[in-house]
Amino acid sequence: MPAHFCLFAALLLWSCGQQAPPAQREQTPWEPSLLEQARQHVAAGQYTEAIAALEQSPPTVQTAALLARAHLALGQHDQAQQRAEAALQAGLQSAELYDLLGAAHLARAFAQARYTHTDSAIAAFAQALALDPRRAPSLYNLGLIYSYRDSADLAEKYYRAALEADSTLAAAHKKLGLLYRQRGEADQSLAELQRAVRLAPEDAEAHFNLGLLRRERGELDSALASLEEAARLNPHSPQVYFNLAGTYLRLGRRPEGERALRRSEILRQYDRGIGSERSAPEGHHVAIGPATAHCNMALNHALRGEYEQAALEYRHALQLNPELRNAHAGLGIVLYLQGELDQAARAFGQAVTLDSADAISQTRLGLIYLKQEQYPRAREALEKAARADPALAEAAYGLGLLAARTQDLPAAVVHFSRALALRPGYAEACLNLGVAHMRLGQFALAARAYEQGVAADPADPRAHLYLSDAYAKLGQEAQSRAQRAEARRLNQGKE
């Protein structure tokens, strides 16, 4: 899944603790054991164990909702959707199931950075509200959808409705605070963000935005307190430390400001993903972007899929500062997503000219050349990336693709194996390693690679289909048929 601009995790709400109304509950002999056991697994984050327990249980609203929720927590959007839809089609009408169905559609759209492809989610949330008009999670998620569709009035309407249903919904207060800050309504923004941090004191993003607002209002001491709390809660974000550094410096606390600035640069340097920067794995995400306002605006446009506006803002940034490497790199990503490969290559070329150690831009440049079948240039860029950062799995993976394209299959095996060693569970590397082994006639090794691919992404029908082919070559007919059947089932689920 391409995730060039998946820089944050939007907060999708669903009713994690809600049960169906008493009239919908089915008292059965197994409920005190298996159902309660599954609930405990979900509460403890043991989602695979919860699914195993629930699959032995008769279908009810409760079991279907827990199954959908467990799949969502594992990022298995298709399975979550299937669980909710199957229960609804079986006549188990429930606002919670429609809510979870909407959350599955919404989570998939956001995971694919397709922020405006949310009509199915809107329809599901509307069905939930038809059954329960004061369902706070559905109202909140509609607000979230409309905020990404640039419909601020509708977003505000639904966030407000969510808070009327549940005034303790910290996420809705936070989103309203951000909305009012964008409008320049500082007092209202301050009130909402203060409520958000009071209700959810562990939310680093709320503290971060409260700190920025207070700094804009000239309240430097309170701004510093908020930013320090954000840094404590999210020590992985370069943007938190960058803004913390600026606040220290404005207060005349230069040593602390310089230390925070160094920390910001270190965090940027050691972000090794092929995508842009990411924040803490715990999910307390803050907005991240380059130093200039134009770059921040470009990033916000890109996140919404507004690539033309993003490209315009990146170019504005480069007019002001032609040596802003992050702007060249960001422009390259946007142009690539628009299909402008020649222009994207020039942008990444500028980025690596400004910083020859920028392994990520070198890798992106190499992958563009590979797509254009400019193999010597692709090799040069990818080898430079691998030398600049030997720990970057994507550079090794790109070299593997290049070797496969040029029919050097032994070299492809070496490079794909290195990518997997650098990033265990790299699903695409598993599949391509398996293909290389298959083409070399090494069927047992191919099966092993495909098995790793199935383990890394069990929802990918390709992995099951390829594994079926490898098993067939090994004479393992029963296993081959089972994998082919699973591939067929997964493909049918996507139709």
C-alpha positions in Angstrom: 0.0 0.0 0.0 1.6 3.3 -1.0 1.6 5.6 2.0 3.6 8.6 1.0 1.5 11.0 3.0 0.2 8.8 5.8 1.9 11.0 8.4 -0.7 10.6 11.2 -3.4 8.4 12.5 -6.8 10.1 12.5 -8.8 9.2 15.5 -11.6 6.9 14.5 -14.1 6.4 17.2 -16.4 3.5 17.8 -18.2 2.3 20.8 -15.5 0.2 22.4 -17.4 -0.6 25.5 -21.0 -0.4 24.4 -23.3 -3.4 24.5 -26.5 -3.9 22.6 -29.8 -2.9 24.3 -31.3 -5.6 26.5 -33.9 -6.5 23.9 -31.2 -7.5 21.4 -29.1 -9.6 23.8 -29.3 -13.3 23.5 -28.6 -15.2 26.8 -26.9 -18.4 25.9 -25.0 -21.0 27.9 -21.7 -20.0 26.5 -21.9 -16.3 27.2 -20.5 -16.3 30.7 -17.3 -18.0 29.4 -16.4 -17.4 25.7 -18.0 -14.0 25.2 -16.6 -12.6 28.5 -13.3 -14.1 27.6 -13.3 -12.4 24.2 -14.2 -9.1 25.9 -11.2 -9.5 28.2 -9.0 -10.2 25.3 -10.1 -7.1 23.5 -9.7 -5.0 26.6 -6.1 -6.3 26.9 -5.3 -5.7 23.3 -5.1 -9.5 22.5 -7.1 -9.2 19.3 -6.1 -12.5 17.6 -7.1 -14.4 20.7 -10.4 -12.6 20.8 -11.1 -13.5 17.2 -10.4 -17.2 17.9 -12.8 -17.2 20.9 -15.5 -15.4 19.1 -15.4 -17.6 16.0 -16.6 -20.4 18.2 -19.6 -18.4 19.4 -23.2 -18.2 18.0 -23.8 -15.0 15.9 -25.2 -12.1 17.9 -24.8 -8.4 17.8 -22.2 -8.6 20.6 -20.1 -11.2 18.9 -20.2 -9.5 15.5 -19.3 -6.2 17.0 -16.4 -7.6 19.0 -15.1 -9.4 15.9 -15.3 -6.3 13.8 -13.6 -4.2 16.5 -10.8 -6.8 16.8 -10.2 -6.8 13.1 -10.2 -3.0 13.0 -7.6 -2.9 15.8 -5.4 -5.2 13.7 -5.7 -3.0 10.7 -7.8 -5.7 8.9 -10.3 -3.3 7.3 -11.7 -5.8 4.8 -12.4 -8.5 7.5 -14.0 -5.9 9.8 -16.3 -4.8 7.0 -17.2 -8.4 6.2 -18.0 -9.2 9.8 -20.3 -6.2 10.2 -22.0 -6.7 6.8 -22.6 -10.4 7.4 -24.3 -9.7 10.7 -26.4 -6.9 9.3 -27.5 -9.0 6.3 -28.4 -11.8 8.8 -30.9 -9.4 10.3 -28.9 -8.3 13.4 -29.8 -4.6 13.0 -27.7 -2.5 15.4 -26.5 1.1 15.4 -23.1 -0.3 16.7 -22.7 -2.6 13.7 -23.4 0.2 11.3 -21.0 2.4 13.3 -18.3 -0.3 13.0 -19.0 -0.7 9.3 -18.5 3.0 8.8 -15.3 2.9 10.8 -14.0 0.1 8.6 -14.7 2.1 5.4 -13.2 5.2 7.0 -10.1 3.5 8.3 -9.4 1.9 4.9 -9.8 5.3 3.1 -7.4 7.0 5.5 -4.9 4.2 5.4 -4.8 4.5 1.6 -4.5 8.4 1.9 -7.8 8.7 0.0 -9.4 11.1 2.3 -12.3 12.1 0.0 -13.3 8.5 -0.8 -15.6 8.2 2.2 -19.2 8.0 0.7 -19.6 4.5 2.0 -18.5 5.5 5.5 -21.0 8.4 5.4 -23.8 6.1 4.4 -23.0 3.6 7.2 -22.8 6.3 9.9 -26.1 7.7 8.6 -27.7 4.3 9.1 -26.3 4.2 12.7 -27.8 7.6 13.4 -31.1 6.5 12.0 -31.2 3.9 14.7 -29.6 6.0 17.4 -29.6 9.8 16.6 -27.4 10.6 19.6 -24.7 8.2 18.8 -21.5 10.2 19.6 -19.0 8.0 17.8 -20.9 8.2 14.5 -21.4 12.0 14.9 -17.7 12.5 15.6 -16.6 10.4 12.6 -18.9 12.4 10.3 -17.3 15.5 11.6 -13.9 14.0 10.9 -14.9 13.1 7.3 -16.2 16.6 6.6 -13.1 18.2 8.0 -11.1 16.4 5.4 -13.6 17.3 2.7 -13.0 21.0 3.6 -16.6 21.4 4.8 -15.8 23.3 8.0 -19.4 24.2 8.8 -20.5 20.6 8.5 -17.5 19.4 10.5 -18.3 21.9 13.3 -22.0 20.8 13.2 -21.2 17.2 13.7 -18.5 17.7 16.3 -21.0 19.9 18.3 -23.7 17.2 17.9 -21.2 14.6 19.2 -20.5 16.8 22.3 -24.2 17.3 22.9 -24.5 13.5 23.0 -21.3 13.1 25.1 -19.7 16.2 26.5 -16.6 14.2 27.7 -15.5 13.3 24.1 -12.1 14.8 24.3 -11.3 14.2 20.6 -14.3 16.3 19.5 -13.1 19.2 21.7 -9.6 18.9 20.2 -10.9 18.9 16.6 -13.1 22.0 17.3 -10.1 23.7 18.9 -8.1 23.1 15.7 -10.9 24.2 13.5 -11.3 27.5 15.5 -7.6 28.1 15.4 -7.6 27.8 11.6 -10.4 30.3 11.5 -8.5 32.7 13.7 -11.0 32.4 16.5 -8.4 32.2 19.2 -10.6 32.4 22.3 -12.9 29.6 21.2 -9.9 27.5 20.2 -8.3 28.0 23.6 -11.4 27.0 25.4 -11.8 23.8 23.4 -8.2 22.8 23.5 -8.1 23.3 27.3 -11.2 21.1 27.6 -9.4 18.5 25.5 -6.3 18.3 27.6 -8.4 18.3 30.8 -10.4 15.3 29.5 -7.5 13.5 27.9 -4.3 14.5 29.7 -2.2 11.9 27.8 -3.1 13.3 24.3 0.2 14.8 23.1 -1.4 16.3 20.0 -3.8 18.4 22.1 -1.0 19.7 24.3 1.1 20.5 21.2 -1.7 22.5 19.6 -2.5 24.2 22.8 1.1 25.2 23.1 1.2 26.6 19.5 -2.0 28.6 20.2 -0.7 30.1 23.4 2.6 31.0 21.7 0.6 32.8 19.0 -1.2 34.7 21.8 2.1 35.8 23.3 1.6 33.6 26.4 5.1 32.2 26.3 5.3 30.6 29.7 2.1 28.7 29.4 3.0 27.8 25.8 6.3 26.4 27.0 4.5 24.3 29.7 2.2 22.8 27.0 5.0 22.0 24.6 7.1 20.5 27.3 4.2 18.2 28.2 3.8 17.3 24.5 7.5 16.4 24.3 7.2 14.3 27.5 4.2 12.4 26.1 5.6 12.1 22.5 9.5 12.1 22.6 9.6 10.8 19.0 8.3 13.9 17.1 10.8 16.3 15.6 8.2 18.9 15.2 7.4 19.0 18.9 11.1 19.6 19.7 11.4 22.1 16.9 8.6 24.3 18.3 9.8 23.7 21.8 13.2 25.0 20.7 11.7 28.1 19.2 9.8 28.8 22.4 12.9 28.4 24.6 14.8 30.8 22.3 12.0 33.4 22.5 12.2 33.2 26.3 16.0 33.8 26.1 16.8 30.2 27.3 19.4 29.6 24.6 21.1 26.4 26.0 17.8 24.6 26.4 16.6 25.9 23.0 19.8 24.6 21.3 19.4 21.2 23.0 15.8 20.9 21.8 16.8 21.9 18.3 19.6 19.3 18.2 17.0 16.7 19.4 14.7 17.7 16.6 17.4 17.3 14.0 18.4 13.9 15.4 14.9 12.7 15.2 14.6 13.8 11.6 17.9 12.1 10.7 16.9 8.7 12.1 13.5 8.5 10.6 14.3 5.7 8.3 10.9 5.1 6.6 10.5 5.6 2.8 7.5 7.8 3.5 7.9 11.2 5.1 8.3 11.6 8.9 6.2 9.8 11.3 5.5 10.5 14.9 5.3 8.2 17.9 4.2 4.6 17.6 1.9 5.1 20.5 -0.4 7.1 18.3 -0.2 10.5 20.0 0.5 12.2 16.6 1.1 15.8 15.9 1.3 17.6 12.6 4.7 17.3 11.1 6.2 19.4 8.3 9.2 21.5 7.1 10.1 24.8 8.7 8.2 27.2 6.4 4.6 28.1 6.4 4.3 27.3 2.7 5.7 23.8 3.2 3.2 23.2 6.0 0.4 24.4 3.8 1.7 22.1 1.0 1.7 19.2 3.3 -1.8 19.8 4.5 -3.0 20.0 0.9 -1.2 16.8 0.0 -2.7 15.0 2.9 -6.2 15.8 1.5 -5.2 14.6 -1.9 -5.1 18.2 -3.3 -1.9 17.6 -5.2 -2.1 20.7 -7.5 -2.5 23.0 -4.6 0.3 21.2 -2.7 2.7 21.5 -5.7 1.9 25.2 -5.9 2.7 25.8 -2.3 6.0 23.8 -2.5 7.0 25.9 -5.5 6.2 29.1 -3.5 8.4 27.8 -0.7 11.2 27.2 -3.2 10.9 30.7 -4.6 11.6 32.0 -1.1 14.3 29.5 -0.4 15.7 27.4 -3.3 17.9 25.4 -0.9 15.0 24.0 1.1 15.6 20.3 0.6 12.4 19.2 2.2 10.4 21.3 -0.2 12.1 19.6 -3.2 11.5 16.2 -1.8 7.8 17.0 -1.0 7.3 18.4 -4.5 8.8 15.2 -5.9 6.3 13.1 -4.1 3.4 15.2 -5.2 4.5 15.2 -8.8 5.0 11.4 -8.7 1.5 10.9 -7.4 0.3 13.1 -10.3 2.1 10.9 -12.8 4.6 13.6 -13.7 7.7 11.3 -13.5 10.2 13.5 -15.3 9.4 16.5 -13.1 9.4 14.3 -10.0 12.8 13.0 -10.9 14.1 16.6 -11.3 12.7 17.5 -7.9 14.3 14.5 -6.2 17.5 15.2 -8.1 17.5 18.7 -6.5 17.0 17.3 -3.1 20.0 14.9 -3.4 22.1 17.7 -4.9 21.5 19.7 -1.7 22.2 16.7 0.5 24.0 13.7 -1.0 23.3 11.7 2.2 19.5 12.0 1.6 19.1 8.2 1.1 15.3 8.4 1.0 15.2 10.9 -1.9 18.0 8.9 -3.7 15.8 5.8 -3.3 12.7 7.6 -4.7 14.8 8.9 -7.6 16.0 5.4 -8.3 12.5 3.9 -8.3 11.3 6.5 -10.8 14.2 5.7 -13.1 13.3 2.0 -12.7 9.7 2.7 -13.7 11.0 4.6 -16.7 13.2 1.7 -17.6 16.3 3.8 -17.3 18.2 1.0 -15.6 21.8 2.4 -15.5 20.5 5.6 -13.8 18.3 3.6 -11.5 21.3 1.5 -10.4 23.4 4.6 -9.7 20.7 6.2 -7.6 19.8 3.1 -5.6 23.4 2.1 -5.0 24.1 5.6 -3.7 21.1 5.3 -1.4 22.3 2.0 -0.1 25.8 3.4 0.6 24.4 6.5 2.2 22.1 4.5 4.5 22.9 0.8 4.7 19.9 0.3 7.0 17.3 1.6 4.5 15.3 -1.5 3.5 13.7 0.3 0.6 17.0 0.8 -1.1 17.8 -2.9 -1.0 14.3 -3.7 -2.2 14.7 -1.3 -5.1 18.0 -3.0 -6.1 16.2 -6.3 -6.0 13.5 -5.0 -8.4 16.2 -3.7 -10.7 18.0 -7.0 -10.7 14.8 -8.9 -11.4 13.9 -6.5 -14.3 17.4 -7.0 -15.8 17.1 -10.8 -15.4 19.8 -11.1 -12.8 17.8 -13.4 -10.5 20.6 -14.5 -8.2 21.3 -10.8 -7.4 17.6 -10.2 -6.9 17.5 -13.0 -4.3 20.4 -11.3 -2.5 18.9 -7.9 -2.5 15.4 -9.0 -1.5 16.9 -11.1 1.3 18.8 -8.1 2.6 15.6 -6.0 2.5 13.9 -8.6 4.7 16.8 -8.8 7.0 16.6 -5.0 7.5 12.8 -5.0 7.9 11.4 -8.4 8.9 7.8 -8.8 7.7 8.4 -6.6 4.6 5.5 -8.1 2.6 6.4 -7.0 -0.9 10.0 -8.1 -0.4 8.7 -11.6 0.7 6.6 -11.9 -2.5 9.3 -10.7 -4.8 11.9 -13.0 -3.2 9.5 -15.9 -3.7 9.1 -15.0 -7.4 12.8 -14.9 -7.9 13.2 -18.3 -6.3 10.4 -19.7 -8.4 12.0 -18.5 -11.6 15.3 -20.1 -10.5 13.4 -23.4 -9.9 14.0 -23.2 -6.1 10.5 -24.1 -5.2 11.1 -25.0 -1.5 12.8 -21.6 -0.9 10.0 -19.9 -2.9 7.4 -21.5 -0.6 9.3 -20.4 2.5 9.3 -16.8 1.2 5.6 -16.9 0.3 4.8 -18.3 3.7 6.5 -15.2 5.2 4.4 -13.1 2.9 1.2 -14.7 4.1 2.3 -14.2 7.7 3.1 -10.6 7.0 -0.2 -9.8 5.2 -2.7 -12.6 5.5 -5.3 -10.4 3.7 -3.3 -10.2 0.5 -4.8 -12.7 -2.0 -1.6 -12.6 -4.1 0.5 -14.2 -1.3 -2.0 -17.1 -1.0 -2.1 -17.6 -4.8 1.7 -17.6 -5.1 2.1 -19.9 -2.2 -0.5 -22.2 -3.9 1.7 -22.3 -7.0 4.8 -23.1 -5.0 3.1 -25.9 -3.1 1.9 -27.3 -6.4 5.4 -27.4 -7.7 6.4 -29.3 -4.5 3.6 -31.8 -5.0 1.8 -30.7 -1.9 -1.6 -30.7 -3.6 -3.8 -30.4 -0.5 -2.0 -27.3 0.8 -2.0 -25.9 -2.7 -5.8 -26.2 -3.0 -6.3 -24.7 0.4 -4.2 -21.6 -0.4 -5.9 -21.2 -3.8 -9.3 -21.3 -2.1 -8.2 -18.7 0.4 -7.0 -16.4 -2.4 -10.4 -16.9 -4.1 -12.2 -16.0 -0.9 -10.2 -12.8 -0.4 -10.6 -11.7 -4.0 -14.4 -12.2 -3.8 -14.5 -10.1 -0.6 -12.9 -7.2 -2.6 -15.5 -7.3 -5.4 
